[in-house]
Amino acid sequence: MKDNNIKKYIIVILLMLVVLVSGTTYALFTKTVNTKGVITIKSGKRYIGIYGPDKENMGLNVTYTFTIENRGTEEASYQVTIEDIINTVGRENIAYTYTNGTTTKTGKLSDGVIEEENLGVGEKVTVTITLTSDLSGDYKGKIKVTTGESKRGYVPNFPIDTSGANPPELVGDMIPVVYNEDNNHWVKADTTKNWYNYNEQVWANAVTIRNQTKRAEYVAASAGVEIPIEDMNTMLVWIPRYSYTLGNTYGYQIEGANIPSKETPGAFDIKFVDKDTTEMGSGKYTGDTPSEYFTPSSFCWGDTCDEEATRKDSGNIELSGIWVAKFEIAGVLIEEVRSVPLLARHTNASYNISTMFNGISSQLNGTNGTSNYGLRGNYDAHMIKNTEWGAMAYLSQSKYGKYGNKNYIGVNKEIYSNNRSPQTTIDPIYKSGCSSGKIPDLDQSSYNCDYEYNEGLEGAGASTTGTIYGIYDTVGGSYEQVMGAYPRISKTGFNSLPAKKYYNAYLEQKSYDTEFSKQIKGDAMSAKETNEFYKQINRAPANSWYWINRGGLAGGSTGYCGIFSNLTLDGSALKDFTTRFTIITW
């Protein structure tokens, strides 16, 4: 009988141990159980399991491998430290080498915490650690892993993107960012979580940092770390590769929008496609079923991309998407290319086409691009082409852009104007990221920055999405020179034209009011697709006015200006003009 009682006690004890190790009753415990399979329990929702060999008798010059897994029901942080059991060497004399995947770090035991990271529910990592010392002595230690609340910081509340958009391709040390609406700061995004959602008009944003020390800190930082505007030199927005088609002349109507017409056009049908998909339809259809999809040449990099017959030439590269500068370039271009909000551009700075083109190319590529922007790898940064402007315009006029944003109805689905313009002697500057809080009109009586880019729907309404995640300054502010023209160089400053892949070539017209002789589908000024959308004017290269400009002031005596409008000039230096850049990668 006594033996039977002993057996019962042993069985009960074993069952209790099984329950502890399995974690099925972790909600009852808030303590650490140090066994061969160490389990650290912080609370009922955060439960970190550690699996591997015996970590109670860790010695020198031996590599230990173990796995850390989040077996709880919410995201949690984990912290790795080593406690001494016997140490006659001194913690400051013992070095560690710690690897987590492809990341390796080194330090001294006296540093304290070896790693502090986050794990999502069900996530696990396998790590290794080795201790070494140049001194002799006795050492025995214990690996300790504890858990607590997630250190990931701000995570947006929009859901994971299901639009089918190609994931953004970060170039070099570009840093992904999201906007923390709780404190109105940009923070580092978690690329495995909620970075973007094109269904919600949240286009992916990234930034570059000039200061190399700060850049390295942000690259190594955890998600949620604030990145001040003052540390950024450029902000960029990802336009994923897509195919488009336009139905029934003016597009289809989205809930809350006016009946499609030339003055209040409807939506483009857009579908995101991978870089192996190139559709060559007409870009127009009739009826209720979208068809005739066309993949714009803005997603092709090469000398012959704009001609449909040569689009698939072997020298051309199809792209997953393009990065577009979030704001028009301000400041002094020849000193530094910057694209950040609320940056003033003095109107005594005059640049011709070649100054803009060469300034962007020299500063954002090569050694300057690496040292000042952290860019490297297979990429090219260049002055925006006319078709690249069209790529952001069409996406904006879709369910993924401002036209599809339910916070705006009726005429307010059009992009608001940046009415900051040097028409007054009080403060004669343009300023990026401003908004009038209303659609473009012919009344230019107000030239103040009525709303900044992050001031509610009025400020965000001047972006291509109607959210803070879109592209700004496409309506109003400075006119923006683009690389598109009947290519003449007499007043541009060019000695010879750059490679054909850097500009869109059009035909000269007898008059800029006549029908375009050459169409480039997807350029957002084609007479057969978007001419006079929102009453915006389009001009073909003619009568010595060969180079194309986009955006511009909120209105004009001959018609409205906006994201679908253009003017043509001779490419000479003008103080009221600027540009923006794009980055492609392959």
C-alpha positions as CSV (number, residue, x, y, z in Angstrom):
1,M,0.0,0.0,0.0
2,K,2.9,2.3,0.9
3,D,4.5,1.6,-2.4
4,N,1.3,2.4,-4.2
5,N,1.0,5.8,-2.5
6,I,4.5,6.6,-3.5
7,K,3.8,5.7,-7.1
8,K,0.7,8.0,-7.0
9,Y,2.7,10.9,-5.7
10,I,5.3,10.4,-8.4
11,I,2.6,10.3,-11.1
12,V,1.0,13.5,-9.7
13,I,4.4,15.3,-9.7
14,L,5.1,14.2,-13.2
15,L,1.7,15.4,-14.4
16,M,2.4,18.8,-12.8
17,L,5.7,19.0,-14.6
18,V,4.1,18.2,-17.9
19,V,1.5,20.9,-17.4
20,L,4.2,23.5,-16.6
21,V,6.4,22.6,-19.6
22,S,3.4,22.4,-22.1
23,G,2.2,25.9,-21.1
24,T,-1.5,24.8,-21.1
25,T,-2.0,26.6,-17.7
26,Y,0.4,29.5,-18.3
27,A,-2.3,31.9,-17.2
28,L,-1.9,30.8,-13.6
29,F,1.8,31.5,-13.3
30,T,4.1,34.6,-13.3
31,K,7.5,33.1,-12.7
32,T,10.4,31.4,-14.4
33,V,10.8,27.7,-14.4
34,N,14.5,26.8,-15.0
35,T,14.6,23.3,-16.5
36,K,16.5,21.8,-19.4
37,G,13.8,23.3,-21.6
38,V,13.6,26.7,-20.0
39,I,10.1,28.3,-20.0
40,T,9.7,31.9,-19.0
41,I,6.2,33.1,-18.2
42,K,5.4,36.7,-17.8
43,S,1.6,36.8,-18.0
44,G,-1.4,34.8,-19.2
45,K,-1.1,36.3,-22.7
46,R,2.7,36.5,-23.2
47,Y,4.4,33.2,-23.1
48,I,7.9,32.6,-24.5
49,G,9.2,29.1,-24.8
50,I,13.0,28.4,-25.0
51,Y,14.2,25.1,-26.4
52,G,17.7,23.6,-26.8
53,P,20.4,21.9,-24.8
54,D,21.2,22.4,-21.2
55,K,21.8,26.1,-20.6
56,E,22.4,25.8,-16.8
57,N,26.1,24.9,-17.2
58,M,27.4,27.2,-19.9
59,G,31.1,27.3,-20.3
60,L,33.7,29.2,-22.4
61,N,34.6,28.4,-26.0
62,V,31.5,26.4,-26.7
63,T,28.7,27.4,-29.1
64,Y,25.2,27.0,-27.7
65,T,22.1,26.9,-30.0
66,F,18.6,27.4,-28.9
67,T,15.2,28.4,-30.2
68,I,12.9,31.1,-28.8
69,E,9.2,30.8,-29.6
70,N,6.2,33.0,-28.8
71,R,3.6,30.5,-27.7
72,G,1.2,33.1,-26.3
73,T,-1.8,35.0,-27.7
74,E,-0.2,38.4,-28.2
75,E,3.0,39.9,-29.6
76,A,5.7,40.0,-26.9
77,S,9.3,41.1,-26.5
78,Y,12.1,38.8,-25.3
79,Q,15.3,39.7,-23.6
80,V,18.5,37.5,-23.6
81,T,21.0,37.8,-20.8
82,I,23.6,35.6,-19.1
83,E,23.8,35.1,-15.4
84,D,27.0,34.0,-13.7
85,I,27.1,30.8,-11.6
86,I,30.9,30.7,-11.2
87,N,33.1,33.5,-12.5
88,T,36.7,34.1,-11.6
89,V,37.5,35.7,-14.9
90,G,35.4,38.9,-14.6
91,R,32.4,39.8,-16.9
92,E,34.3,42.6,-18.5
93,N,36.9,40.0,-19.6
94,I,34.4,37.7,-21.3
95,A,33.3,38.4,-24.9
96,Y,30.2,37.0,-26.5
97,T,29.3,36.4,-30.1
98,Y,25.6,36.2,-30.7
99,T,23.8,35.4,-34.0
100,N,20.1,35.7,-34.9
101,G,19.6,34.5,-38.4
102,T,21.9,36.5,-40.6
103,T,22.6,39.1,-37.9
104,T,25.7,38.8,-35.7
105,K,26.6,41.0,-32.8
106,T,29.5,41.0,-30.4
107,G,30.2,42.5,-27.0
108,K,31.2,41.9,-23.4
109,L,29.1,40.2,-20.7
110,S,29.5,43.4,-18.7
111,D,27.3,45.1,-21.3
112,G,24.3,43.4,-19.8
113,V,21.4,42.7,-22.2
114,I,22.6,40.8,-25.3
115,E,19.4,41.1,-27.3
116,E,16.0,42.6,-26.9
117,E,13.6,41.9,-29.8
118,N,9.9,41.2,-30.6
119,L,8.1,38.1,-31.6
120,G,4.7,37.9,-33.1
121,V,2.3,35.2,-32.1
122,G,3.6,31.9,-33.3
123,E,6.9,33.3,-34.4
124,K,10.2,31.7,-33.4
125,V,13.9,32.3,-33.9
126,T,16.9,30.1,-33.6
127,V,20.0,31.8,-32.1
128,T,23.5,30.9,-31.1
129,I,25.8,32.3,-28.5
130,T,29.5,31.7,-27.8
131,L,31.6,33.0,-24.8
132,T,35.4,33.5,-25.1
133,S,38.1,35.0,-23.0
134,D,41.9,35.7,-23.3
135,L,42.2,35.1,-19.6
136,S,42.3,31.9,-17.7
137,G,39.9,31.1,-14.9
138,D,36.7,29.2,-14.0
139,Y,33.4,30.1,-15.6
140,K,29.9,28.6,-15.5
141,G,26.9,30.6,-16.6
142,K,23.2,30.4,-17.3
143,I,21.4,31.7,-20.3
144,K,18.3,33.6,-19.2
145,V,15.4,34.7,-21.5
146,T,12.6,36.9,-20.1
147,T,9.5,38.3,-21.8
148,G,7.4,41.4,-21.5
149,E,5.3,43.8,-23.5
150,S,6.1,44.3,-27.2
151,K,8.8,46.9,-27.8
152,R,7.8,47.3,-31.4
153,G,6.2,50.7,-30.8
154,Y,3.5,52.2,-32.9
155,V,1.6,49.8,-35.2
156,P,-1.1,51.3,-37.5
157,N,-4.6,50.0,-37.2
158,F,-5.2,49.4,-40.9
159,P,-5.3,45.7,-42.0
160,I,-2.7,43.8,-44.0
161,D,-2.8,44.8,-47.7
162,T,-4.7,42.4,-50.0
163,S,-4.7,44.5,-53.1
164,G,-2.1,42.4,-54.9
165,A,0.4,45.3,-55.1
166,N,4.0,44.3,-55.6
167,P,5.9,44.7,-52.3
168,P,8.1,47.9,-52.3
169,E,11.7,47.3,-53.2
170,L,13.8,49.3,-50.8
171,V,17.0,50.7,-52.2
172,G,20.1,50.5,-50.0
173,D,19.4,52.1,-46.6
174,M,15.9,53.5,-47.5
175,I,13.9,53.3,-44.3
176,P,10.2,52.4,-44.4
177,V,8.0,54.7,-42.4
178,V,4.4,55.1,-41.3
179,Y,2.7,58.0,-39.6
180,N,1.9,57.8,-35.9
181,E,-1.4,59.7,-35.6
182,D,-1.2,59.5,-31.8
183,N,1.6,62.0,-31.7
184,N,1.9,63.3,-35.3
185,H,5.3,61.8,-36.0
186,W,6.8,59.6,-38.7
187,V,8.1,56.3,-37.3
188,K,10.0,53.4,-38.7
189,A,7.6,50.8,-40.1
190,D,7.5,47.1,-39.5
191,T,7.8,45.7,-43.0
192,T,6.3,42.3,-41.8
193,K,3.2,44.0,-40.4
194,N,1.1,47.1,-41.4
195,W,3.4,49.2,-43.6
196,Y,0.9,49.9,-46.4
197,N,-2.6,49.1,-47.6
198,Y,-3.5,50.3,-51.1
199,N,-7.1,49.2,-50.6
200,E,-7.2,51.9,-47.8
201,Q,-5.4,54.6,-49.9
202,V,-2.2,53.9,-47.8
203,W,0.6,53.9,-50.3
204,A,4.0,52.7,-49.0
205,N,6.3,55.5,-47.8
206,A,10.1,55.5,-47.2
207,V,12.7,58.0,-46.4
208,T,16.5,58.6,-46.8
209,I,18.8,60.1,-44.1
210,R,21.8,62.3,-44.9
211,N,23.7,62.0,-41.6
212,Q,25.5,58.7,-41.8
213,T,25.6,58.1,-38.1
214,K,21.9,58.7,-37.6
215,R,21.2,56.7,-40.7
216,A,22.9,53.7,-39.2
217,E,21.0,54.1,-36.0
218,Y,17.6,54.2,-37.8
219,V,18.5,51.2,-39.9
220,A,19.3,49.2,-36.8
221,A,16.4,50.6,-34.7
222,S,13.2,48.6,-33.9
223,A,9.9,49.4,-35.6
224,G,8.1,52.3,-34.0
225,V,11.2,54.5,-33.5
226,E,10.5,58.1,-34.4
227,I,12.3,59.6,-37.4
228,P,12.1,63.4,-37.2
229,I,11.5,65.4,-40.5
230,E,14.7,67.3,-39.6
231,D,16.8,64.1,-40.1
232,M,15.3,63.2,-43.5
233,N,16.5,64.6,-46.8
234,T,14.0,62.8,-49.0
235,M,10.6,61.1,-48.7
236,L,9.4,58.7,-51.3
237,V,6.2,56.9,-52.3
238,W,5.9,53.5,-54.0
239,I,3.8,53.2,-57.1
240,P,3.3,49.5,-57.7
241,R,3.2,48.1,-61.3
242,Y,-0.3,48.0,-62.7
243,S,-2.3,47.7,-65.8
244,Y,-5.2,50.1,-66.5
245,T,-8.2,50.6,-68.7
246,L,-10.8,53.4,-68.9
247,G,-14.4,52.6,-69.5
248,N,-17.2,54.5,-71.1
249,T,-15.1,57.5,-72.1
250,Y,-14.9,59.0,-68.6
251,G,-14.4,56.0,-66.3
252,Y,-16.7,54.4,-63.8
253,Q,-18.5,56.0,-60.8
254,I,-17.5,55.2,-57.2
255,E,-19.8,55.7,-54.3
256,G,-19.9,59.3,-53.3
257,A,-18.7,60.6,-56.6
258,N,-20.5,62.6,-59.2
259,I,-21.7,61.1,-62.5
260,P,-18.6,60.7,-64.7
261,S,-18.1,63.5,-67.2
262,K,-15.3,65.6,-68.6
263,E,-15.6,68.0,-65.6
264,T,-15.9,65.3,-63.0
265,P,-14.3,62.1,-64.5
266,G,-14.8,58.7,-63.0
267,A,-12.3,56.0,-62.0
268,F,-9.7,54.1,-64.0
269,D,-10.0,50.4,-63.7
270,I,-6.6,49.4,-62.3
271,K,-5.2,46.0,-61.4
272,F,-1.8,45.4,-59.9
273,V,0.4,43.0,-61.9
274,D,3.7,41.4,-61.4
275,K,6.7,42.4,-63.5
276,D,6.4,39.4,-65.8
277,T,2.9,40.7,-66.9
278,T,2.8,43.2,-69.7
279,E,-0.6,43.9,-71.3
280,M,-0.9,45.7,-74.5
281,G,-4.6,46.5,-74.9
282,S,-6.0,49.8,-76.1
283,G,-6.5,51.1,-72.5
284,K,-10.2,51.8,-73.3
285,Y,-13.4,49.7,-73.2
286,T,-17.1,50.0,-73.4
287,G,-19.8,48.2,-71.5
288,D,-19.7,46.9,-68.0
289,T,-16.8,44.4,-68.2
290,P,-13.3,45.9,-68.0
291,S,-11.1,44.8,-70.8
292,E,-8.3,46.0,-73.1
293,Y,-5.8,46.5,-70.2
294,F,-2.6,48.3,-70.9
295,T,0.6,48.3,-68.7
296,P,2.1,51.8,-68.9
297,S,5.7,52.3,-70.2
298,S,6.5,54.0,-66.9
299,F,7.1,50.5,-65.6
300,C,9.6,49.8,-68.3
301,W,13.2,51.0,-68.2
302,G,15.0,51.3,-71.5
303,D,15.4,53.3,-74.7
304,T,12.5,51.8,-76.6
305,C,9.8,51.3,-73.9
306,D,7.4,54.0,-75.2
307,E,6.9,52.3,-78.6
308,E,4.5,49.4,-78.3
309,A,6.2,47.6,-81.2
310,T,9.6,47.6,-79.4
311,R,8.4,47.4,-75.8
312,K,9.7,43.9,-75.4
313,D,13.2,44.6,-76.8
314,S,15.9,42.6,-75.0
315,G,17.5,45.8,-73.7
316,N,14.4,47.0,-71.8
317,I,13.8,46.0,-68.2
318,E,10.3,45.6,-66.8
319,L,9.9,47.0,-63.2
320,S,7.9,45.9,-60.2
321,G,7.1,49.6,-59.4
322,I,8.7,53.0,-59.1
323,W,9.6,55.3,-56.2
324,V,8.3,58.9,-56.7
325,A,9.5,61.9,-54.6
326,K,6.6,62.7,-52.2
327,F,7.1,66.4,-52.5
328,E,8.4,68.7,-55.2
329,I,12.0,69.6,-54.8
330,A,12.6,72.7,-52.8
331,G,15.6,74.4,-51.2
332,V,18.5,75.1,-53.5
333,L,18.8,72.2,-56.0
334,I,22.5,72.6,-56.9
335,E,23.5,72.1,-53.2
336,E,21.3,69.2,-52.2
337,V,18.2,67.4,-53.7
338,R,15.6,67.5,-50.9
339,S,12.0,66.4,-51.0
340,V,10.4,67.0,-47.5
341,P,7.3,68.8,-46.4
342,L,7.1,72.6,-45.7
343,L,10.4,73.3,-47.3
344,A,10.6,76.8,-48.8
345,R,12.0,77.4,-52.3
346,H,13.2,80.9,-52.9
347,T,12.0,82.2,-56.3
348,N,15.4,83.8,-57.1
349,A,16.7,80.3,-57.8
350,S,16.3,79.7,-61.5
351,Y,17.1,76.4,-63.2
352,N,16.9,75.2,-66.7
353,I,16.1,71.6,-67.7
354,S,19.7,70.4,-67.8
355,T,20.5,71.9,-64.4
356,M,17.7,70.0,-62.9
357,F,18.4,66.8,-64.7
358,N,22.2,66.8,-64.0
359,G,21.7,67.9,-60.4
360,I,19.4,65.0,-59.6
361,S,21.6,62.5,-61.5
362,S,24.9,63.6,-59.9
363,Q,23.6,63.9,-56.3
364,L,21.4,60.8,-56.1
365,N,23.6,58.3,-58.0
366,G,27.1,57.0,-57.5
367,T,29.3,58.1,-54.6
368,N,27.0,61.0,-53.6
369,G,24.0,58.8,-53.7
370,T,25.6,56.3,-51.3
371,S,27.2,58.7,-48.9
372,N,24.4,61.3,-48.7
373,Y,21.3,59.2,-49.2
374,G,22.4,55.6,-48.4
375,L,21.4,54.4,-51.9
376,R,23.3,51.6,-53.5
377,G,22.7,48.5,-55.6
378,N,20.9,48.2,-59.0
379,Y,19.0,51.4,-59.1
380,D,18.8,54.7,-61.0
381,A,17.6,58.0,-59.7
382,H,16.6,60.6,-62.3
383,M,14.4,63.6,-63.0
384,I,10.8,62.5,-63.4
385,K,9.6,61.5,-66.9
386,N,6.2,62.6,-68.2
387,T,5.0,58.9,-68.2
388,E,6.1,58.5,-64.6
389,W,4.0,61.5,-63.7
390,G,1.1,59.7,-65.5
391,A,1.7,56.6,-63.4
392,M,0.8,58.5,-60.1
393,A,-2.0,60.4,-61.8
394,Y,-3.9,57.3,-63.0
395,L,-3.4,55.5,-59.7
396,S,-4.8,58.6,-57.9
397,Q,-7.9,58.5,-60.2
398,S,-8.7,54.9,-59.1
399,K,-10.2,53.1,-56.2
400,Y,-6.7,53.0,-54.7
401,G,-6.3,56.8,-54.8
402,K,-8.1,59.9,-53.6
403,Y,-11.0,59.2,-56.0
404,G,-11.7,56.0,-54.1
405,N,-11.3,57.6,-50.7
406,K,-14.7,57.6,-48.9
407,N,-13.8,60.6,-46.9
408,Y,-14.3,62.8,-49.9
409,I,-17.5,63.1,-51.9
410,G,-18.6,64.9,-55.1
411,V,-16.2,67.5,-56.5
412,N,-13.9,67.1,-53.5
413,K,-12.6,63.8,-54.9
414,E,-10.3,66.0,-57.1
415,I,-6.9,66.7,-55.6
416,Y,-6.8,70.0,-53.6
417,S,-4.3,72.7,-54.8
418,N,-1.2,73.9,-53.1
419,N,-1.9,77.6,-53.2
420,R,1.4,78.7,-51.7
421,S,2.7,80.9,-54.4
422,P,5.0,84.0,-54.4
423,Q,2.4,86.5,-55.5
424,T,3.0,88.7,-52.4
425,T,6.0,90.6,-51.3
426,I,5.5,89.6,-47.7
427,D,7.0,86.1,-48.0
428,P,8.0,85.5,-51.7
429,I,8.5,81.8,-51.6
430,Y,6.8,78.5,-52.7
431,K,6.4,75.9,-50.0
432,S,6.1,72.2,-50.4
433,G,3.3,70.2,-48.7
434,C,0.7,73.0,-48.5
435,S,-3.0,72.7,-49.2
436,S,-5.8,75.2,-49.9
437,G,-8.3,72.7,-48.5
438,K,-10.3,73.0,-51.7
439,I,-10.2,72.0,-55.4
440,P,-8.4,74.2,-57.9
441,D,-10.3,77.3,-59.2
442,L,-9.6,80.5,-61.0
443,D,-9.7,82.6,-57.8
444,Q,-6.1,83.0,-56.7
445,S,-6.8,85.6,-54.0
446,S,-5.3,83.5,-51.2
447,Y,-1.7,82.6,-51.3
448,N,-1.2,81.5,-47.8
449,C,-0.4,77.9,-46.7
450,D,-4.0,77.4,-45.4
451,Y,-3.3,73.8,-44.3
452,E,-0.1,71.9,-43.8
453,Y,0.1,68.4,-45.4
454,N,-0.7,66.7,-42.1
455,E,-3.6,68.9,-41.0
456,G,-6.7,66.7,-41.3
457,L,-8.6,66.0,-44.4
458,E,-8.0,69.5,-45.6
459,G,-4.2,69.0,-45.6
460,A,-4.3,65.4,-46.8
461,G,-6.8,66.3,-49.6
462,A,-3.9,67.8,-51.5
463,S,-2.3,64.4,-51.9
464,T,-2.9,61.7,-54.5
465,T,-4.6,59.5,-51.9
466,G,-6.5,61.9,-49.7
467,T,-4.4,60.5,-46.9
468,I,-1.0,61.5,-45.5
469,Y,0.5,58.6,-47.4
470,G,0.0,60.1,-50.9
471,I,2.1,62.3,-53.1
472,Y,1.8,66.1,-52.7
473,D,2.3,69.3,-54.8
474,T,0.9,67.8,-58.0
475,V,-1.6,70.6,-58.2
476,G,-0.5,74.2,-57.6
477,G,2.8,75.4,-56.1
478,S,5.6,75.5,-58.6
479,Y,5.2,74.2,-62.2
480,E,7.2,71.0,-62.4
481,Q,9.4,70.4,-65.4
482,V,9.3,66.8,-66.5
483,M,11.5,64.9,-69.0
484,G,9.1,64.9,-71.9
485,A,9.4,67.0,-75.1
486,Y,9.7,67.4,-78.8
487,P,13.4,67.0,-78.1
488,R,15.2,70.3,-78.9
489,I,18.1,71.6,-76.8
490,S,18.6,75.2,-77.9
491,K,17.6,76.8,-74.6
492,T,17.8,73.8,-72.2
493,G,21.5,73.9,-71.3
494,F,22.0,70.4,-72.8
495,N,24.9,70.0,-75.1
496,S,23.3,66.8,-76.3
497,L,20.3,64.9,-75.1
498,P,20.6,62.2,-72.5
499,A,19.9,58.5,-73.3
500,K,16.4,58.0,-74.6
501,K,15.4,56.1,-71.5
502,Y,15.5,59.3,-69.6
503,Y,12.8,61.2,-71.5
504,N,9.6,60.7,-73.5
505,A,9.8,61.9,-77.1
506,Y,6.8,63.5,-78.7
507,L,6.2,65.0,-82.2
508,E,6.1,68.7,-82.9
509,Q,2.7,70.1,-83.6
510,K,1.8,73.1,-85.8
511,S,-0.2,74.4,-82.9
512,Y,-0.3,73.3,-79.3
513,D,-4.1,73.5,-79.4
514,T,-4.4,70.8,-82.1
515,E,-4.8,67.1,-81.7
516,F,-1.7,65.3,-80.5
517,S,0.1,63.7,-83.4
518,K,1.8,61.2,-81.1
519,Q,0.1,59.5,-78.1
520,I,1.9,57.8,-75.3
521,K,-0.7,55.9,-73.4
522,G,-0.6,56.4,-69.6
523,D,1.0,59.8,-69.7
524,A,-2.0,61.6,-68.2
525,M,-2.2,64.2,-71.0
526,S,-3.2,62.0,-74.0
527,A,-5.9,63.7,-75.9
528,K,-7.6,60.2,-76.4
529,E,-7.7,59.5,-72.7
530,T,-7.7,62.4,-70.2
531,N,-7.7,65.6,-72.2
532,E,-9.7,68.3,-70.3
533,F,-10.4,66.1,-67.3
534,Y,-11.5,68.4,-64.5
535,K,-11.4,71.2,-67.1
536,Q,-7.6,70.9,-67.0
537,I,-5.8,72.0,-70.1
538,N,-3.3,70.0,-72.2
539,R,-0.8,71.5,-74.7
540,A,1.2,69.6,-77.3
541,P,4.8,70.6,-78.0
542,A,4.6,73.3,-80.7
543,N,5.5,76.8,-81.8
544,S,9.0,76.7,-80.1
545,W,7.4,75.5,-76.8
546,Y,8.8,72.0,-76.7
547,W,9.3,70.9,-73.1
548,I,6.4,69.7,-70.9
549,N,5.5,71.0,-67.5
550,R,3.0,69.5,-65.1
551,G,0.9,70.7,-62.1
552,G,1.4,74.4,-61.7
553,L,-0.8,77.1,-60.2
554,A,-4.3,76.4,-59.1
555,G,-5.9,78.2,-62.0
556,G,-5.3,80.3,-65.0
557,S,-7.1,82.6,-67.4
558,T,-7.3,80.0,-70.1
559,G,-8.3,77.0,-68.0
560,Y,-7.6,75.0,-64.9
561,C,-4.4,73.3,-64.0
562,G,-4.0,70.1,-62.1
563,I,-2.5,66.6,-62.1
564,F,-4.0,65.9,-65.6
565,S,-2.9,69.2,-67.2
566,N,0.3,70.3,-68.8
567,L,2.0,73.4,-70.3
568,T,4.8,73.5,-72.8
569,L,7.8,75.9,-72.6
570,D,11.3,76.1,-74.1
571,G,13.2,74.5,-71.2
572,S,15.1,77.7,-70.3
573,A,15.8,78.8,-66.7
574,L,12.7,80.1,-64.9
575,K,12.4,81.0,-61.3
576,D,8.8,79.7,-60.8
577,F,9.7,76.1,-61.9
578,T,10.9,73.1,-60.1
579,T,10.7,69.3,-60.5
580,R,10.8,66.0,-58.6
581,F,12.7,62.7,-59.1
582,T,11.9,59.0,-59.3
583,I,14.0,56.0,-58.4
584,I,13.8,52.7,-60.2
585,T,15.4,49.4,-59.1
586,W,15.9,46.0,-60.7
